[in-house]
Amino acid sequence: MNVVDVMTTNVITITAQQTKQQAARLLSQHRISGLPVVNDEQVVIGVVSEYDIISKQGQTVDEIMTRGDISVTPDTNLDEVSHLLVHERIKRLPVLDQGKLVGIVSRADLVREVAMRWVCHVCGEVVHSEQQPERCPRCGANQEAVLFEQQAPGS
């Protein structure tokens, strides 16, 4: 699976000129832990997170945001995303297409993918559903005959 299959596309952003308090309000109102910081051309120039709000001194987003160029594209494999999130110790990655922000992928998106992915042990068919499927759409095996098991992204 790729980023495009799990990313959030309705991304809430902020600009560098906005205040620390405005950033805190957006995080709180939308119950999210970080915001991409964009310029007038919607190019990502950083991220402001809960950590930045509570740990850094400054009045504007520009003064407290984390700068960096770690991002992914819609066709990035979820295994690579998982590796980046774990080894870079970050919670979210901007998704860029030709330099423009098209989404965001977070740890929560990967957790949701694990929770909703079922694999048939008879034929290997992958089904995405909140509930365990009653039958395999490919081979017809039912719940009693075959146990659908959740499998991690990229497995």
C-alpha positions in Angstrom: 0.0 0.0 0.0 1.0 3.6 -0.6 0.5 6.9 1.2 -2.3 7.9 -1.2 -4.4 5.0 0.3 -4.3 6.2 3.9 -3.3 9.9 3.9 -5.6 12.8 5.1 -6.3 15.1 2.3 -8.2 17.9 4.1 -5.1 19.3 5.7 -5.4 22.2 8.2 -2.4 24.5 7.7 -1.0 27.7 9.2 1.4 30.4 8.1 4.6 31.5 9.7 3.2 34.9 10.5 0.4 33.6 12.6 0.7 33.6 16.4 1.7 30.7 18.7 -1.8 31.1 20.3 -3.5 30.8 16.9 -1.6 27.6 16.3 -2.5 26.2 19.7 -6.2 27.0 19.1 -6.1 25.2 15.7 -4.5 22.1 17.3 -7.0 22.1 20.1 -10.1 22.8 18.0 -9.3 20.1 15.5 -7.8 17.6 18.0 -4.6 17.2 16.0 -1.0 17.2 17.2 0.7 19.2 14.4 0.2 21.6 11.5 2.1 22.1 8.3 3.4 25.6 8.0 2.9 26.9 4.4 3.9 30.1 2.5 1.8 32.1 0.1 2.3 29.5 -2.6 1.2 26.6 -0.3 4.8 25.3 -0.2 5.5 23.6 3.2 8.3 25.5 5.1 8.0 23.7 8.4 5.7 22.0 10.9 4.4 23.4 14.3 3.5 20.7 16.8 2.1 20.5 20.3 5.8 20.0 21.4 6.8 23.3 19.7 3.9 25.1 21.5 4.7 24.0 25.0 8.5 23.8 24.8 9.7 26.8 22.7 9.8 30.5 23.4 8.4 32.9 20.8 5.2 34.6 19.8 4.9 33.6 16.2 4.8 30.3 14.4 8.0 31.3 12.6 9.8 31.5 15.9 8.7 28.1 17.2 8.1 25.9 14.2 10.4 22.9 13.3 12.1 23.4 10.0 13.0 20.5 7.9 12.5 18.9 4.6 11.3 15.4 5.5 8.2 14.7 3.4 6.8 11.9 1.2 4.9 11.7 -2.1 1.5 10.0 -2.6 3.2 6.9 -4.1 5.6 6.4 -1.2 5.2 2.8 0.2 3.8 2.6 3.8 6.8 0.6 4.9 9.0 3.6 4.1 6.6 5.9 5.9 6.6 3.7 9.0 10.4 3.6 9.0 10.6 7.4 8.7 8.1 8.0 11.5 9.9 5.6 13.8 13.5 6.4 13.1 13.1 10.2 12.8 10.9 10.1 15.9 8.1 12.2 14.3 4.4 11.8 14.3 3.4 13.1 10.8 4.8 13.7 7.4 3.6 16.2 4.8 2.6 14.6 1.5 3.9 16.6 -1.5 3.1 16.3 -5.2 5.4 18.4 -7.4 6.3 20.5 -4.3 2.7 21.3 -3.3 1.0 20.0 -0.2 -1.7 17.4 -1.1 -2.0 15.6 2.2 -0.5 14.5 5.5 0.2 11.0 6.8 0.5 10.3 10.5 1.1 7.5 12.9 -2.7 7.5 13.5 -3.3 6.9 9.8 -1.0 3.8 9.9 -2.7 2.6 13.1 -6.1 2.9 11.4 -4.8 0.9 8.4 -3.7 -1.9 10.7 -7.1 -1.9 12.4 -9.1 -2.1 9.2 -7.0 -4.6 7.1 -8.0 -8.2 7.0 -6.2 -11.0 5.1 -7.9 -14.3 4.1 -5.7 -17.3 5.1 -7.2 -19.4 2.3 -6.4 -17.2 -0.7 -4.6 -14.1 0.6 -7.3 -11.6 -0.4 -7.0 -8.3 1.5 -10.2 -6.7 2.7 -10.5 -3.2 4.3 -13.3 -3.0 6.8 -14.0 -1.9 10.3 -15.7 -5.3 10.9 -14.4 -8.7 10.2 -15.8 -9.8 6.8 -18.4 -12.6 6.9 -17.0 -14.1 3.6 -13.9 -13.6 1.5 -14.9 -11.8 -1.7 -12.4 -13.7 -3.8 -12.7 -17.4 -2.6 -16.0 -17.3 -0.7 -14.5 -18.8 2.5 -16.7 -17.9 5.4 -15.8 -16.7 8.9 -16.3 -20.1 10.4 -14.2 -21.9 7.7 -11.3 -19.5 7.7 -10.1 -16.9 10.1 -9.5 -13.5 8.6 -6.4 -12.0 10.3 -5.3 -8.5 10.5 -1.9 -7.8 8.9 0.4 -4.8 9.2 0.8 -2.4 6.3 3.3 -3.6 3.7 3.2 -7.1 5.0 
